[in-house]
Amino acid sequence: MQLRDTFTAFVDLSSRSFDNASTTMERVHQTSAEMSLNLLTDLGFPADVADSYRESHRRMLASSYGRVRLATRDFGETLVRATDHIPH
């Protein structure tokens, strides 16, 4: 493999790894929120309010982690484009 192909493969692997890690952290945060809201509901917190918080939190996490993943992919693509002068 040439240097550029190796670099491209490395960037791709790094981006996919970061994407997987971000998705895992998003799930951990969502599960933590679910557990907390379920406990509050069990203790008498109004279910409709908990559901509203739950949905708001889910949207916020999806947006935040989605943006992190997008930025990481964009950065990786920028790095690969920056190596266009390296022979294949």
Secondary structure, 3 states (H helix, E strand, C coil): CCHHHHHHHHHHHHHHHHHHHHHHHHHHHHHHHHHHHHHHHHCCCCHHHHHHHHHHHHHHHHHHHHHHHHHHHHHHHHHHHCCCCCCC
